[in-house]
Amino acid sequence: MSSKNKSFSRKKTPLSYQERKYRLVEASGLVSTVVKMAETDLHIQASGSVEDAALQLLSTARAAIEQYIRNHPLFKDSLVPLPVDNSAPEIIRKMAAAALRCGVGPMAAVAGVIAEQVGQGLLGQGLEEVIVENGGDLFVSRRQQTTVSIYAGESPLSDKLGISLQPEQMACGVCCSSGTIGHSLSLGTADAVMVTAASTALADAAATRLGNEVGRNKQSINQALALAEEIEGLAGVVIISGEQLGAWGEIELVQLSA
């Protein structure tokens, strides 16, 4: 097991170290760095030192989003998709396109898109392997098999299962929404809805959309999985709600030892 990132709750407000249970990581052989700016708090594992480069990439990403919101305040507040503004910065277009595909507001993709922008930027600077975690949403690019644990709060399945990512599946996004953990808005009551996709922005938006559909019954889980099949670009989905589990797509579930 090369790396275990525990928890994918979609938390986008400042949290204490004790609350960040998803930052329990087994030895991965990578250099670990925490980079913070305003409410963004990134945990980065990379094949080299990245603090200065990551801080610059994060600053650029945040500046683009903040400037666009100043000029287009609805972008921040909308809970429904907005048209893609082709004149907007790339990071804004990614958020809007992901949200449009999933039927949610564009800020549902913000944690994922920032993780992706920083991760892709670091790879572009010559690093061979990078994992960027932003509030439990992950951009993952490794050259070896990597296992990611699913933290699902009080569910008896929490931290008992993980997904195995193979090198050919990466780079990819691994994002999660929860109706029982964290401060972000979810209209459902799932303990964890985990989504993988080539686009981390899409995985983030889809996790929110699917999480809105899940209650404490098997029927709602099946309905959410059926919806996942209709969202173009998703690789796989795992849903945990209480003692119930559902999965769809290219997902290799693994049982984790205590």
C-alpha positions as CSV (number, residue, x, y, z in Angstrom):
1,M,0.0,0.0,0.0
2,S,1.9,3.1,-1.2
3,S,-0.4,5.9,0.0
4,K,-3.5,6.1,2.1
5,N,-5.3,9.5,2.2
6,K,-8.1,9.1,4.9
7,S,-11.2,11.1,4.2
8,F,-12.8,12.9,1.4
9,S,-15.3,15.2,3.1
10,R,-15.8,18.4,1.1
11,K,-14.7,20.9,3.7
12,K,-13.9,24.4,2.4
13,T,-13.7,26.4,5.6
14,P,-10.7,26.6,7.9
15,L,-10.3,23.4,10.1
16,S,-8.1,22.6,13.0
17,Y,-5.5,19.9,12.6
18,Q,-7.5,17.6,14.8
19,E,-10.5,17.8,12.5
20,R,-8.5,16.9,9.4
21,K,-8.8,13.1,9.9
22,Y,-8.3,12.6,6.1
23,R,-4.7,13.7,6.5
24,L,-3.5,10.4,7.9
25,V,-1.0,9.2,5.3
26,E,1.1,6.1,5.3
27,A,4.7,6.4,4.2
28,S,4.6,7.1,0.5
29,G,8.2,7.9,-0.3
30,L,7.2,11.4,-1.3
31,V,8.1,14.8,0.3
32,S,5.1,16.2,2.3
33,T,4.3,19.9,2.3
34,V,1.4,22.0,3.6
35,V,0.7,25.2,1.7
36,K,-1.9,27.7,3.0
37,M,-3.5,30.8,1.6
38,A,-6.6,32.4,3.1
39,E,-9.1,29.5,3.5
40,T,-7.3,27.2,1.1
41,D,-5.1,24.6,2.9
42,L,-3.3,22.2,0.7
43,H,-1.5,19.0,1.7
44,I,1.0,18.1,-1.1
45,Q,3.0,15.0,-1.5
46,A,5.6,15.2,-4.3
47,S,8.8,13.7,-5.6
48,G,10.7,16.9,-4.6
49,S,10.4,20.1,-2.6
50,V,7.5,22.2,-3.9
51,E,6.6,24.9,-1.3
52,D,7.6,28.0,-3.3
53,A,6.3,26.7,-6.6
54,A,3.0,25.5,-5.1
55,L,2.4,28.8,-3.3
56,Q,2.9,30.6,-6.6
57,L,0.5,28.3,-8.4
58,L,-2.1,28.5,-5.6
59,S,-1.8,32.3,-5.6
60,T,-2.4,32.5,-9.4
61,A,-5.4,30.1,-9.2
62,R,-7.0,32.0,-6.3
63,A,-6.4,35.4,-7.9
64,A,-8.2,34.3,-11.1
65,I,-11.2,33.0,-9.2
66,E,-11.4,36.0,-6.9
67,Q,-11.1,38.5,-9.7
68,Y,-13.8,36.8,-11.7
69,I,-16.2,36.7,-8.7
70,R,-15.7,40.4,-8.1
71,N,-16.9,41.1,-11.6
72,H,-19.5,38.2,-11.7
73,P,-20.8,37.8,-8.1
74,L,-23.5,35.3,-9.2
75,F,-20.7,32.8,-10.0
76,K,-20.0,32.5,-6.3
77,D,-23.6,32.3,-5.1
78,S,-25.4,30.3,-7.8
79,L,-26.6,26.8,-6.8
80,V,-27.5,26.0,-10.4
81,P,-25.2,25.8,-13.5
82,L,-24.2,29.0,-15.3
83,P,-23.3,29.3,-19.0
84,V,-19.6,28.8,-19.8
85,D,-18.0,32.2,-20.3
86,N,-15.5,31.6,-23.2
87,S,-13.8,34.9,-22.3
88,A,-13.1,33.8,-18.8
89,P,-9.8,32.4,-17.5
90,E,-9.3,28.7,-18.0
91,I,-9.9,27.8,-14.4
92,I,-13.3,29.5,-14.4
93,R,-14.2,27.7,-17.7
94,K,-13.3,24.4,-16.1
95,M,-15.5,25.0,-13.1
96,A,-18.4,26.2,-15.2
97,A,-18.2,23.3,-17.6
98,A,-18.0,20.7,-14.8
99,A,-20.9,22.3,-13.0
100,L,-23.0,22.4,-16.2
101,R,-22.4,18.7,-16.9
102,C,-23.4,17.8,-13.3
103,G,-26.3,20.3,-12.8
104,V,-24.8,22.2,-9.8
105,G,-23.4,25.6,-9.1
106,P,-19.9,26.3,-10.3
107,M,-18.4,26.7,-6.8
108,A,-19.1,23.0,-6.3
109,A,-15.9,22.4,-8.3
110,V,-13.7,24.9,-6.6
111,A,-11.7,22.6,-4.3
112,G,-11.1,20.1,-7.1
113,V,-10.1,22.6,-9.7
114,I,-7.6,24.3,-7.4
115,A,-6.0,20.9,-6.5
116,E,-5.9,20.1,-10.2
117,Q,-4.3,23.4,-11.2
118,V,-1.6,23.2,-8.6
119,G,-0.9,19.5,-9.3
120,Q,-0.8,19.9,-13.1
121,G,1.4,23.0,-12.6
122,L,3.9,21.1,-10.5
123,L,4.0,18.2,-13.0
124,G,4.6,20.8,-15.7
125,Q,7.7,22.0,-13.8
126,G,9.3,18.5,-14.1
127,L,8.1,16.7,-11.0
128,E,7.4,13.0,-11.6
129,E,4.8,12.3,-8.9
130,V,2.3,14.6,-7.2
131,I,-0.7,14.2,-4.9
132,V,-2.5,17.4,-3.9
133,E,-5.3,17.3,-1.3
134,N,-7.6,20.2,-0.9
135,G,-10.2,19.8,1.8
136,G,-10.3,16.0,1.2
137,D,-10.5,16.4,-2.6
138,L,-7.5,14.9,-4.4
139,F,-5.5,15.3,-7.6
140,V,-3.4,12.1,-7.9
141,S,-0.5,11.5,-10.3
142,R,1.8,8.6,-9.4
143,R,3.8,6.0,-11.3
144,Q,2.9,3.1,-9.0
145,Q,-0.3,1.6,-7.5
146,T,-1.9,3.9,-4.9
147,T,-4.6,3.0,-2.4
148,V,-6.9,5.8,-1.2
149,S,-9.0,5.0,1.9
150,I,-12.7,6.1,2.1
151,Y,-13.5,8.0,5.4
152,A,-17.2,8.0,6.0
153,G,-17.7,9.5,9.4
154,E,-19.7,7.3,11.8
155,S,-20.6,4.6,9.2
156,P,-19.3,1.2,10.2
157,L,-17.7,1.0,6.7
158,S,-15.5,4.1,7.4
159,D,-11.8,3.4,6.7
160,K,-12.6,-0.2,6.1
161,L,-12.5,0.2,2.3
162,G,-10.4,1.9,-0.2
163,I,-9.9,2.2,-3.9
164,S,-6.9,1.0,-5.7
165,L,-5.6,3.3,-8.5
166,Q,-3.3,1.9,-11.1
167,P,-0.6,4.0,-12.9
168,E,-2.6,4.0,-16.2
169,Q,-5.6,5.5,-14.4
170,M,-3.6,8.6,-13.3
171,A,-3.4,11.6,-13.4
172,C,-7.0,11.7,-12.0
173,G,-9.2,13.3,-9.5
174,V,-10.7,11.6,-6.4
175,C,-13.3,13.7,-4.7
176,C,-16.0,13.2,-2.2
177,S,-19.2,14.8,-0.8
178,S,-20.8,14.0,2.5
179,G,-24.1,15.0,4.1
180,T,-23.0,14.0,7.6
181,I,-19.4,15.3,7.7
182,G,-18.0,18.8,7.3
183,H,-19.5,22.2,6.6
184,S,-20.2,22.2,2.9
185,L,-23.7,22.2,1.6
186,S,-25.2,18.8,0.7
187,L,-28.9,18.1,0.2
188,G,-28.4,14.4,0.9
189,T,-27.5,12.3,3.9
190,A,-24.8,10.0,2.6
191,D,-21.7,9.5,4.7
192,A,-19.5,9.5,1.6
193,V,-20.0,9.8,-2.1
194,M,-16.6,9.3,-3.7
195,V,-16.1,10.0,-7.4
196,T,-13.1,9.4,-9.7
197,A,-12.6,11.1,-13.0
198,A,-9.8,12.3,-15.3
199,S,-10.9,15.9,-14.4
200,T,-10.7,16.7,-10.7
201,A,-13.1,19.6,-11.2
202,L,-15.6,17.2,-12.7
203,A,-15.1,14.7,-9.9
204,D,-15.7,17.4,-7.4
205,A,-18.9,18.7,-9.0
206,A,-20.2,15.2,-9.6
207,A,-19.6,14.3,-5.9
208,T,-21.8,17.2,-4.9
209,R,-24.5,16.3,-7.4
210,L,-24.7,12.7,-6.6
211,G,-24.5,13.3,-2.8
212,N,-27.6,15.5,-3.1
213,E,-29.5,12.4,-4.3
214,V,-28.6,10.0,-1.5
215,G,-30.7,9.3,1.6
216,R,-30.5,6.4,4.1
217,N,-32.0,3.8,1.8
218,K,-30.8,1.5,-1.0
219,Q,-33.2,2.9,-3.5
220,S,-31.6,6.4,-3.3
221,I,-28.2,4.9,-3.7
222,N,-29.3,3.0,-6.9
223,Q,-30.8,6.2,-8.2
224,A,-27.6,8.1,-7.7
225,L,-25.5,5.4,-9.4
226,A,-27.9,5.5,-12.3
227,L,-27.4,9.2,-12.6
228,A,-23.6,8.7,-12.5
229,E,-23.9,6.7,-15.6
230,E,-25.4,9.7,-17.4
231,I,-22.7,12.1,-16.5
232,E,-20.1,12.0,-19.2
233,G,-16.5,11.8,-18.1
234,L,-16.9,9.9,-14.8
235,A,-14.7,6.9,-14.2
236,G,-16.3,5.4,-11.1
237,V,-18.4,6.1,-8.0
238,V,-18.6,4.6,-4.5
239,I,-21.4,5.6,-2.1
240,I,-21.6,4.8,1.6
241,S,-24.7,5.6,3.6
242,G,-24.8,4.0,7.0
243,E,-24.3,0.3,6.6
244,Q,-25.1,0.4,2.8
245,L,-22.7,0.5,0.0
246,G,-23.0,1.0,-3.8
247,A,-20.5,1.2,-6.5
248,W,-20.4,1.8,-10.3
249,G,-17.8,2.1,-13.0
250,E,-14.0,1.4,-13.1
251,I,-13.6,1.0,-9.4
252,E,-11.3,-1.5,-7.7
253,L,-12.4,-1.7,-4.1
254,V,-10.0,-3.1,-1.6
255,Q,-10.5,-4.1,2.1
256,L,-8.2,-2.3,4.4
257,S,-6.6,-3.8,7.5
258,A,-7.0,-2.2,10.9
